[in-house]
Amino acid sequence: MNVRILGPLEVRDRGGLVDIRGHKPRALLAALSLEAGKAVTTDALIDALWGEAPPRTARAALQNYVAQLRRKLEPDPGHPRYLLTEPGMGYRYQP
């Protein structure tokens, strides 16, 4: 998998271009890609997506965006895992 974050966000897999729709899922993937291989706290991701005024539902929305990205990046069990949950911490993008 190849994630390009300079210029427009672009994700390519063996099958070609992966269509990631929505501003927040794209911003989430970009934030995780900037810290590839490292755990990023839930609070840091919420700050990256909403800034200093997140909605009350930010944690649930973040989990929803992670699930959306997983469906796109890991469409079947044979695919590698790219978005990993770090228990008690947040998430990690593992290229």
PDB file as gemmi writes it, atoms N, CA and C in Angstrom:
CRYST1    1.000    1.000    1.000  90.00  90.00  90.00 P 1                      
ATOM      1  N   MET A   1       0.837  -1.167   0.000  1.00  0.00           N  
ATOM      2  CA  MET A   1       0.000   0.000   0.000  1.00  0.00           C  
ATOM      3  C   MET A   1       0.884   1.232   0.000  1.00  0.00           C  
ATOM      4  N   ASN A   2       0.456   2.222  -0.740  1.00  0.00           N  
ATOM      5  CA  ASN A   2       1.195   3.461  -0.870  1.00  0.00           C  
ATOM      6  C   ASN A   2       0.227   4.608  -0.591  1.00  0.00           C  
ATOM      7  N   VAL A   3       0.517   5.410   0.441  1.00  0.00           N  
ATOM      8  CA  VAL A   3      -0.302   6.581   0.764  1.00  0.00           C  
ATOM      9  C   VAL A   3       0.530   7.815   0.457  1.00  0.00           C  
ATOM     10  N   ARG A   4      -0.008   8.644  -0.418  1.00  0.00           N  
ATOM     11  CA  ARG A   4       0.675   9.904  -0.779  1.00  0.00           C  
ATOM     12  C   ARG A   4      -0.075  11.052  -0.132  1.00  0.00           C  
ATOM     13  N   ILE A   5       0.658  11.857   0.648  1.00  0.00           N  
ATOM     14  CA  ILE A   5      -0.001  12.941   1.366  1.00  0.00           C  
ATOM     15  C   ILE A   5       0.464  14.326   0.928  1.00  0.00           C  
ATOM     16  N   LEU A   6       1.459  14.395   0.080  1.00  0.00           N  
ATOM     17  CA  LEU A   6       1.854  15.686  -0.473  1.00  0.00           C  
ATOM     18  C   LEU A   6       0.995  15.935  -1.702  1.00  0.00           C  
ATOM     19  N   GLY A   7       0.306  17.065  -1.716  1.00  0.00           N  
ATOM     20  CA  GLY A   7      -0.691  17.286  -2.751  1.00  0.00           C  
ATOM     21  C   GLY A   7      -1.970  16.597  -2.324  1.00  0.00           C  
ATOM     22  N   PRO A   8      -2.808  16.232  -3.271  1.00  0.00           N  
ATOM     23  CA  PRO A   8      -4.049  15.540  -2.893  1.00  0.00           C  
ATOM     24  C   PRO A   8      -3.745  14.164  -2.304  1.00  0.00           C  
ATOM     25  N   LEU A   9      -4.488  13.786  -1.260  1.00  0.00           N  
ATOM     26  CA  LEU A   9      -4.312  12.467  -0.655  1.00  0.00           C  
ATOM     27  C   LEU A   9      -4.637  11.408  -1.700  1.00  0.00           C  
ATOM     28  N   GLU A  10      -3.741  10.446  -1.846  1.00  0.00           N  
ATOM     29  CA  GLU A  10      -3.953   9.363  -2.800  1.00  0.00           C  
ATOM     30  C   GLU A  10      -3.491   8.061  -2.176  1.00  0.00           C  
ATOM     31  N   VAL A  11      -4.317   7.033  -2.306  1.00  0.00           N  
ATOM     32  CA  VAL A  11      -3.993   5.716  -1.770  1.00  0.00           C  
ATOM     33  C   VAL A  11      -3.982   4.730  -2.923  1.00  0.00           C  
ATOM     34  N   ARG A  12      -2.884   4.005  -3.042  1.00  0.00           N  
ATOM     35  CA  ARG A  12      -2.781   2.982  -4.084  1.00  0.00           C  
ATOM     36  C   ARG A  12      -2.463   1.650  -3.425  1.00  0.00           C  
ATOM     37  N   ASP A  13      -3.149   0.629  -3.917  1.00  0.00           N  
ATOM     38  CA  ASP A  13      -2.936  -0.743  -3.472  1.00  0.00           C  
ATOM     39  C   ASP A  13      -2.604  -1.551  -4.725  1.00  0.00           C  
ATOM     40  N   ARG A  14      -2.370  -2.815  -4.556  1.00  0.00           N  
ATOM     41  CA  ARG A  14      -2.059  -3.669  -5.711  1.00  0.00           C  
ATOM     42  C   ARG A  14      -3.123  -3.587  -6.787  1.00  0.00           C  
ATOM     43  N   GLY A  15      -4.357  -3.391  -6.376  1.00  0.00           N  
ATOM     44  CA  GLY A  15      -5.465  -3.313  -7.323  1.00  0.00           C  
ATOM     45  C   GLY A  15      -5.634  -1.942  -7.943  1.00  0.00           C  
ATOM     46  N   GLY A  16      -4.798  -0.991  -7.587  1.00  0.00           N  
ATOM     47  CA  GLY A  16      -4.894   0.358  -8.144  1.00  0.00           C  
ATOM     48  C   GLY A  16      -5.306   1.374  -7.098  1.00  0.00           C  
ATOM     49  N   LEU A  17      -5.948   2.425  -7.555  1.00  0.00           N  
ATOM     50  CA  LEU A  17      -6.354   3.536  -6.701  1.00  0.00           C  
ATOM     51  C   LEU A  17      -7.473   3.097  -5.759  1.00  0.00           C  
ATOM     52  N   VAL A  18      -7.338   3.432  -4.476  1.00  0.00           N  
ATOM     53  CA  VAL A  18      -8.366   3.145  -3.466  1.00  0.00           C  
ATOM     54  C   VAL A  18      -9.131   4.442  -3.234  1.00  0.00           C  
ATOM     55  N   ASP A  19     -10.434   4.392  -3.415  1.00  0.00           N  
ATOM     56  CA  ASP A  19     -11.279   5.579  -3.293  1.00  0.00           C  
ATOM     57  C   ASP A  19     -11.639   5.821  -1.829  1.00  0.00           C  
ATOM     58  N   ILE A  20     -11.007   6.811  -1.223  1.00  0.00           N  
ATOM     59  CA  ILE A  20     -11.302   7.194   0.161  1.00  0.00           C  
ATOM     60  C   ILE A  20     -12.146   8.462   0.080  1.00  0.00           C  
ATOM     61  N   ARG A  21     -13.396   8.351   0.486  1.00  0.00           N  
ATOM     62  CA  ARG A  21     -14.317   9.491   0.395  1.00  0.00           C  
ATOM     63  C   ARG A  21     -14.526  10.124   1.762  1.00  0.00           C  
ATOM     64  N   GLY A  22     -14.802  11.396   1.740  1.00  0.00           N  
ATOM     65  CA  GLY A  22     -15.116  12.128   2.961  1.00  0.00           C  
ATOM     66  C   GLY A  22     -13.899  12.845   3.523  1.00  0.00           C  
ATOM     67  N   HIS A  23     -14.126  14.063   3.918  1.00  0.00           N  
ATOM     68  CA  HIS A  23     -13.047  14.906   4.444  1.00  0.00           C  
ATOM     69  C   HIS A  23     -12.426  14.319   5.710  1.00  0.00           C  
ATOM     70  N   LYS A  24     -13.253  13.898   6.655  1.00  0.00           N  
ATOM     71  CA  LYS A  24     -12.719  13.410   7.933  1.00  0.00           C  
ATOM     72  C   LYS A  24     -11.949  12.091   7.779  1.00  0.00           C  
ATOM     73  N   PRO A  25     -12.467  11.086   7.055  1.00  0.00           N  
ATOM     74  CA  PRO A  25     -11.656   9.878   6.876  1.00  0.00           C  
ATOM     75  C   PRO A  25     -10.332  10.158   6.172  1.00  0.00           C  
ATOM     76  N   ARG A  26     -10.347  11.054   5.207  1.00  0.00           N  
ATOM     77  CA  ARG A  26      -9.111  11.401   4.498  1.00  0.00           C  
ATOM     78  C   ARG A  26      -8.142  12.121   5.442  1.00  0.00           C  
ATOM     79  N   ALA A  27      -8.666  13.025   6.265  1.00  0.00           N  
ATOM     80  CA  ALA A  27      -7.825  13.737   7.235  1.00  0.00           C  
ATOM     81  C   ALA A  27      -7.265  12.771   8.272  1.00  0.00           C  
ATOM     82  N   LEU A  28      -8.077  11.807   8.687  1.00  0.00           N  
ATOM     83  CA  LEU A  28      -7.623  10.800   9.651  1.00  0.00           C  
ATOM     84  C   LEU A  28      -6.481   9.981   9.069  1.00  0.00           C  
ATOM     85  N   LEU A  29      -6.636   9.523   7.836  1.00  0.00           N  
ATOM     86  CA  LEU A  29      -5.576   8.736   7.202  1.00  0.00           C  
ATOM     87  C   LEU A  29      -4.310   9.566   7.039  1.00  0.00           C  
ATOM     88  N   ALA A  30      -4.450  10.824   6.687  1.00  0.00           N  
ATOM     89  CA  ALA A  30      -3.281  11.694   6.560  1.00  0.00           C  
ATOM     90  C   ALA A  30      -2.581  11.861   7.910  1.00  0.00           C  
ATOM     91  N   ALA A  31      -3.354  12.086   8.970  1.00  0.00           N  
ATOM     92  CA  ALA A  31      -2.768  12.255  10.309  1.00  0.00           C  
ATOM     93  C   ALA A  31      -2.032  10.999  10.750  1.00  0.00           C  
ATOM     94  N   LEU A  32      -2.628   9.832  10.501  1.00  0.00           N  
ATOM     95  CA  LEU A  32      -1.971   8.578  10.868  1.00  0.00           C  
ATOM     96  C   LEU A  32      -0.746   8.321   9.996  1.00  0.00           C  
ATOM     97  N   SER A  33      -0.811   8.686   8.734  1.00  0.00           N  
ATOM     98  CA  SER A  33       0.317   8.480   7.814  1.00  0.00           C  
ATOM     99  C   SER A  33       1.521   9.330   8.194  1.00  0.00           C  
ATOM    100  N   LEU A  34       1.260  10.517   8.711  1.00  0.00           N  
ATOM    101  CA  LEU A  34       2.363  11.376   9.143  1.00  0.00           C  
ATOM    102  C   LEU A  34       3.156  10.756  10.283  1.00  0.00           C  
ATOM    103  N   GLU A  35       2.509   9.869  11.039  1.00  0.00           N  
ATOM    104  CA  GLU A  35       3.151   9.188  12.168  1.00  0.00           C  
ATOM    105  C   GLU A  35       3.237   7.687  11.902  1.00  0.00           C  
ATOM    106  N   ALA A  36       3.406   7.299  10.648  1.00  0.00           N  
ATOM    107  CA  ALA A  36       3.397   5.883  10.255  1.00  0.00           C  
ATOM    108  C   ALA A  36       4.303   5.050  11.153  1.00  0.00           C  
ATOM    109  N   GLY A  37       3.756   3.929  11.606  1.00  0.00           N  
ATOM    110  CA  GLY A  37       4.502   3.019  12.464  1.00  0.00           C  
ATOM    111  C   GLY A  37       4.465   3.374  13.935  1.00  0.00           C  
ATOM    112  N   LYS A  38       3.885   4.529  14.276  1.00  0.00           N  
ATOM    113  CA  LYS A  38       3.813   4.968  15.670  1.00  0.00           C  
ATOM    114  C   LYS A  38       2.352   5.051  16.101  1.00  0.00           C  
ATOM    115  N   ALA A  39       2.106   4.775  17.362  1.00  0.00           N  
ATOM    116  CA  ALA A  39       0.759   4.935  17.911  1.00  0.00           C  
ATOM    117  C   ALA A  39       0.444   6.419  18.035  1.00  0.00           C  
ATOM    118  N   VAL A  40      -0.766   6.782  17.651  1.00  0.00           N  
ATOM    119  CA  VAL A  40      -1.243   8.160  17.777  1.00  0.00           C  
ATOM    120  C   VAL A  40      -2.429   8.119  18.738  1.00  0.00           C  
ATOM    121  N   THR A  41      -2.383   8.938  19.755  1.00  0.00           N  
ATOM    122  CA  THR A  41      -3.436   8.910  20.766  1.00  0.00           C  
ATOM    123  C   THR A  41      -4.773   9.352  20.174  1.00  0.00           C  
ATOM    124  N   THR A  42      -5.817   8.852  20.797  1.00  0.00           N  
ATOM    125  CA  THR A  42      -7.163   9.248  20.403  1.00  0.00           C  
ATOM    126  C   THR A  42      -7.325  10.759  20.529  1.00  0.00           C  
ATOM    127  N   ASP A  43      -6.814  11.335  21.610  1.00  0.00           N  
ATOM    128  CA  ASP A  43      -6.922  12.782  21.801  1.00  0.00           C  
ATOM    129  C   ASP A  43      -6.223  13.554  20.687  1.00  0.00           C  
ATOM    130  N   ALA A  44      -5.042  13.089  20.262  1.00  0.00           N  
ATOM    131  CA  ALA A  44      -4.317  13.765  19.185  1.00  0.00           C  
ATOM    132  C   ALA A  44      -5.091  13.671  17.877  1.00  0.00           C  
ATOM    133  N   LEU A  45      -5.713  12.534  17.627  1.00  0.00           N  
ATOM    134  CA  LEU A  45      -6.486  12.378  16.389  1.00  0.00           C  
ATOM    135  C   LEU A  45      -7.747  13.239  16.416  1.00  0.00           C  
ATOM    136  N   ILE A  46      -8.394  13.316  17.564  1.00  0.00           N  
ATOM    137  CA  ILE A  46      -9.570  14.180  17.694  1.00  0.00           C  
ATOM    138  C   ILE A  46      -9.166  15.629  17.463  1.00  0.00           C  
ATOM    139  N   ASP A  47      -8.035  16.024  18.012  1.00  0.00           N  
ATOM    140  CA  ASP A  47      -7.539  17.385  17.798  1.00  0.00           C  
ATOM    141  C   ASP A  47      -7.238  17.631  16.325  1.00  0.00           C  
ATOM    142  N   ALA A  48      -6.654  16.636  15.647  1.00  0.00           N  
ATOM    143  CA  ALA A  48      -6.338  16.788  14.225  1.00  0.00           C  
ATOM    144  C   ALA A  48      -7.601  16.917  13.371  1.00  0.00           C  
ATOM    145  N   LEU A  49      -8.669  16.245  13.779  1.00  0.00           N  
ATOM    146  CA  LEU A  49      -9.895  16.263  12.981  1.00  0.00           C  
ATOM    147  C   LEU A  49     -10.808  17.438  13.295  1.00  0.00           C  
ATOM    148  N   TRP A  50     -10.858  17.863  14.563  1.00  0.00           N  
ATOM    149  CA  TRP A  50     -11.819  18.898  14.950  1.00  0.00           C  
ATOM    150  C   TRP A  50     -11.198  20.122  15.594  1.00  0.00           C  
ATOM    151  N   GLY A  51      -9.920  20.094  15.897  1.00  0.00           N  
ATOM    152  CA  GLY A  51      -9.312  21.240  16.553  1.00  0.00           C  
ATOM    153  C   GLY A  51      -9.751  21.353  18.005  1.00  0.00           C  
ATOM    154  N   GLU A  52      -9.859  22.573  18.493  1.00  0.00           N  
ATOM    155  CA  GLU A  52     -10.130  22.798  19.916  1.00  0.00           C  
ATOM    156  C   GLU A  52     -11.602  22.698  20.295  1.00  0.00           C  
ATOM    157  N   ALA A  53     -12.486  22.487  19.306  1.00  0.00           N  
ATOM    158  CA  ALA A  53     -13.915  22.425  19.620  1.00  0.00           C  
ATOM    159  C   ALA A  53     -14.545  21.148  19.052  1.00  0.00           C  
ATOM    160  N   PRO A  54     -14.104  19.980  19.544  1.00  0.00           N  
ATOM    161  CA  PRO A  54     -14.678  18.743  19.020  1.00  0.00           C  
ATOM    162  C   PRO A  54     -16.116  18.550  19.519  1.00  0.00           C  
ATOM    163  N   PRO A  55     -16.926  17.856  18.736  1.00  0.00           N  
ATOM    164  CA  PRO A  55     -18.283  17.564  19.210  1.00  0.00           C  
ATOM    165  C   PRO A  55     -18.240  16.555  20.358  1.00  0.00           C  
ATOM    166  N   ARG A  56     -19.314  16.462  21.112  1.00  0.00           N  
ATOM    167  CA  ARG A  56     -19.388  15.483  22.207  1.00  0.00           C  
ATOM    168  C   ARG A  56     -19.236  14.059  21.687  1.00  0.00           C  
ATOM    169  N   THR A  57     -19.608  13.851  20.448  1.00  0.00           N  
ATOM    170  CA  THR A  57     -19.580  12.512  19.849  1.00  0.00           C  
ATOM    171  C   THR A  57     -18.265  12.213  19.123  1.00  0.00           C  
ATOM    172  N   ALA A  58     -17.220  12.989  19.391  1.00  0.00           N  
ATOM    173  CA  ALA A  58     -15.964  12.860  18.642  1.00  0.00           C  
ATOM    174  C   ALA A  58     -15.353  11.464  18.737  1.00  0.00           C  
ATOM    175  N   ARG A  59     -15.341  10.868  19.905  1.00  0.00           N  
ATOM    176  CA  ARG A  59     -14.733   9.531  20.061  1.00  0.00           C  
ATOM    177  C   ARG A  59     -15.484   8.482  19.240  1.00  0.00           C  
ATOM    178  N   ALA A  60     -16.801   8.530  19.293  1.00  0.00           N  
ATOM    179  CA  ALA A  60     -17.605   7.586  18.507  1.00  0.00           C  
ATOM    180  C   ALA A  60     -17.423   7.848  17.016  1.00  0.00           C  
ATOM    181  N   ALA A  61     -17.376   9.108  16.630  1.00  0.00           N  
ATOM    182  CA  ALA A  61     -17.175   9.443  15.219  1.00  0.00           C  
ATOM    183  C   ALA A  61     -15.800   8.970  14.745  1.00  0.00           C  
ATOM    184  N   LEU A  62     -14.782   9.142  15.587  1.00  0.00           N  
ATOM    185  CA  LEU A  62     -13.434   8.676  15.240  1.00  0.00           C  
ATOM    186  C   LEU A  62     -13.444   7.167  15.007  1.00  0.00           C  
ATOM    187  N   GLN A  63     -14.087   6.427  15.891  1.00  0.00           N  
ATOM    188  CA  GLN A  63     -14.176   4.972  15.718  1.00  0.00           C  
ATOM    189  C   GLN A  63     -14.886   4.621  14.413  1.00  0.00           C  
ATOM    190  N   ASN A  64     -15.908   5.386  14.064  1.00  0.00           N  
ATOM    191  CA  ASN A  64     -16.633   5.172  12.822  1.00  0.00           C  
ATOM    192  C   ASN A  64     -15.723   5.428  11.611  1.00  0.00           C  
ATOM    193  N   TYR A  65     -14.935   6.495  11.658  1.00  0.00           N  
ATOM    194  CA  TYR A  65     -14.017   6.798  10.548  1.00  0.00           C  
ATOM    195  C   TYR A  65     -12.942   5.721  10.412  1.00  0.00           C  
ATOM    196  N   VAL A  66     -12.449   5.216  11.534  1.00  0.00           N  
ATOM    197  CA  VAL A  66     -11.472   4.119  11.486  1.00  0.00           C  
ATOM    198  C   VAL A  66     -12.105   2.895  10.829  1.00  0.00           C  
ATOM    199  N   ALA A  67     -13.338   2.584  11.206  1.00  0.00           N  
ATOM    200  CA  ALA A  67     -14.035   1.435  10.616  1.00  0.00           C  
ATOM    201  C   ALA A  67     -14.227   1.630   9.107  1.00  0.00           C  
ATOM    202  N   GLN A  68     -14.571   2.845   8.692  1.00  0.00           N  
ATOM    203  CA  GLN A  68     -14.723   3.137   7.255  1.00  0.00           C  
ATOM    204  C   GLN A  68     -13.405   2.906   6.516  1.00  0.00           C  
ATOM    205  N   LEU A  69     -12.324   3.412   7.095  1.00  0.00           N  
ATOM    206  CA  LEU A  69     -11.013   3.236   6.453  1.00  0.00           C  
ATOM    207  C   LEU A  69     -10.620   1.762   6.389  1.00  0.00           C  
ATOM    208  N   ARG A  70     -10.890   1.033   7.443  1.00  0.00           N  
ATOM    209  CA  ARG A  70     -10.562  -0.398   7.438  1.00  0.00           C  
ATOM    210  C   ARG A  70     -11.316  -1.128   6.332  1.00  0.00           C  
ATOM    211  N   ARG A  71     -12.584  -0.786   6.133  1.00  0.00           N  
ATOM    212  CA  ARG A  71     -13.352  -1.438   5.063  1.00  0.00           C  
ATOM    213  C   ARG A  71     -12.738  -1.163   3.696  1.00  0.00           C  
ATOM    214  N   LYS A  72     -12.175   0.018   3.520  1.00  0.00           N  
ATOM    215  CA  LYS A  72     -11.553   0.376   2.240  1.00  0.00           C  
ATOM    216  C   LYS A  72     -10.153  -0.201   2.091  1.00  0.00           C  
ATOM    217  N   LEU A  73      -9.354  -0.131   3.160  1.00  0.00           N  
ATOM    218  CA  LEU A  73      -7.951  -0.538   3.078  1.00  0.00           C  
ATOM    219  C   LEU A  73      -7.744  -2.029   3.317  1.00  0.00           C  
ATOM    220  N   GLU A  74      -8.675  -2.654   4.014  1.00  0.00           N  
ATOM    221  CA  GLU A  74      -8.545  -4.074   4.377  1.00  0.00           C  
ATOM    222  C   GLU A  74      -9.844  -4.789   4.002  1.00  0.00           C  
ATOM    223  N   PRO A  75     -10.157  -4.860   2.688  1.00  0.00           N  
ATOM    224  CA  PRO A  75     -11.469  -5.342   2.274  1.00  0.00           C  
ATOM    225  C   PRO A  75     -11.750  -6.819   2.530  1.00  0.00           C  
ATOM    226  N   ASP A  76     -10.732  -7.621   2.702  1.00  0.00           N  
ATOM    227  CA  ASP A  76     -10.973  -9.036   2.979  1.00  0.00           C  
ATOM    228  C   ASP A  76      -9.926  -9.557   3.953  1.00  0.00           C  
ATOM    229  N   PRO A  77     -10.201 -10.705   4.582  1.00  0.00           N  
ATOM    230  CA  PRO A  77      -9.285 -11.241   5.586  1.00  0.00           C  
ATOM    231  C   PRO A  77      -7.886 -11.542   5.049  1.00  0.00           C  
ATOM    232  N   GLY A  78      -7.741 -11.725   3.745  1.00  0.00           N  
ATOM    233  CA  GLY A  78      -6.430 -12.006   3.176  1.00  0.00           C  
ATOM    234  C   GLY A  78      -5.536 -10.785   3.064  1.00  0.00           C  
ATOM    235  N   HIS A  79      -6.114  -9.607   3.236  1.00  0.00           N  
ATOM    236  CA  HIS A  79      -5.337  -8.365   3.155  1.00  0.00           C  
ATOM    237  C   HIS A  79      -4.551  -8.156   4.444  1.00  0.00           C  
ATOM    238  N   PRO A  80      -3.406  -7.518   4.351  1.00  0.00           N  
ATOM    239  CA  PRO A  80      -2.673  -7.172   5.581  1.00  0.00           C  
ATOM    240  C   PRO A  80      -3.464  -6.153   6.398  1.00  0.00           C  
ATOM    241  N   ARG A  81      -3.181  -6.092   7.675  1.00  0.00           N  
ATOM    242  CA  ARG A  81      -3.798  -5.094   8.539  1.00  0.00           C  
ATOM    243  C   ARG A  81      -2.952  -3.829   8.489  1.00  0.00           C  
ATOM    244  N   TYR A  82      -3.579  -2.721   8.154  1.00  0.00           N  
ATOM    245  CA  TYR A  82      -2.877  -1.444   8.070  1.00  0.00           C  
ATOM    246  C   TYR A  82      -3.222  -0.517   9.232  1.00  0.00           C  
ATOM    247  N   LEU A  83      -4.469  -0.563   9.702  1.00  0.00           N  
ATOM    248  CA  LEU A  83      -4.889   0.296  10.807  1.00  0.00           C  
ATOM    249  C   LEU A  83      -5.049  -0.561  12.050  1.00  0.00           C  
ATOM    250  N   LEU A  84      -4.146  -0.355  12.975  1.00  0.00           N  
ATOM    251  CA  LEU A  84      -4.118  -1.171  14.182  1.00  0.00           C  
ATOM    252  C   LEU A  84      -4.616  -0.359  15.372  1.00  0.00           C  
ATOM    253  N   THR A  85      -5.376  -1.013  16.224  1.00  0.00           N  
ATOM    254  CA  THR A  85      -5.820  -0.391  17.468  1.00  0.00           C  
ATOM    255  C   THR A  85      -4.741  -0.601  18.519  1.00  0.00           C  
ATOM    256  N   GLU A  86      -4.367   0.458  19.182  1.00  0.00           N  
ATOM    257  CA  GLU A  86      -3.416   0.397  20.288  1.00  0.00           C  
ATOM    258  C   GLU A  86      -4.235   0.543  21.566  1.00  0.00           C  
ATOM    259  N   PRO A  87      -4.531  -0.564  22.253  1.00  0.00           N  
ATOM    260  CA  PRO A  87      -5.418  -0.519  23.423  1.00  0.00           C  
ATOM    261  C   PRO A  87      -4.993   0.539  24.451  1.00  0.00           C  
ATOM    262  N   GLY A  88      -5.981   1.308  24.884  1.00  0.00           N  
ATOM    263  CA  GLY A  88      -5.747   2.341  25.890  1.00  0.00           C  
ATOM    264  C   GLY A  88      -4.997   3.545  25.369  1.00  0.00           C  
ATOM    265  N   MET A  89      -4.712   3.575  24.065  1.00  0.00           N  
ATOM    266  CA  MET A  89      -3.909   4.660  23.520  1.00  0.00           C  
ATOM    267  C   MET A  89      -4.613   5.326  22.342  1.00  0.00           C  
ATOM    268  N   GLY A  90      -4.759   4.593  21.240  1.00  0.00           N  
ATOM    269  CA  GLY A  90      -5.318   5.159  20.027  1.00  0.00           C  
ATOM    270  C   GLY A  90      -5.158   4.196  18.861  1.00  0.00           C  
ATOM    271  N   TYR A  91      -4.570   4.697  17.779  1.00  0.00           N  
ATOM    272  CA  TYR A  91      -4.440   3.903  16.555  1.00  0.00           C  
ATOM    273  C   TYR A  91      -3.058   4.071  15.947  1.00  0.00           C  
ATOM    274  N   ARG A  92      -2.692   3.097  15.119  1.00  0.00           N  
ATOM    275  CA  ARG A  92      -1.417   3.146  14.420  1.00  0.00           C  
ATOM    276  C   ARG A  92      -1.632   2.705  12.980  1.00  0.00           C  
ATOM    277  N   TYR A  93      -1.063   3.476  12.047  1.00  0.00           N  
ATOM    278  CA  TYR A  93      -1.046   3.084  10.645  1.00  0.00           C  
ATOM    279  C   TYR A  93       0.263   2.369  10.413  1.00  0.00           C  
ATOM    280  N   GLN A  94       0.182   1.127   9.972  1.00  0.00           N  
ATOM    281  CA  GLN A  94       1.375   0.316   9.723  1.00  0.00           C  
ATOM    282  C   GLN A  94       1.466   0.033   8.228  1.00  0.00           C  
ATOM    283  N   PRO A  95       2.293   0.806   7.509  1.00  0.00           N  
ATOM    284  CA  PRO A  95       2.399   0.592   6.048  1.00  0.00           C  
ATOM    285  C   PRO A  95       3.058  -0.734   5.703  1.00  0.00           C  
TER     286      PRO A  95                                                      
END                                                                             
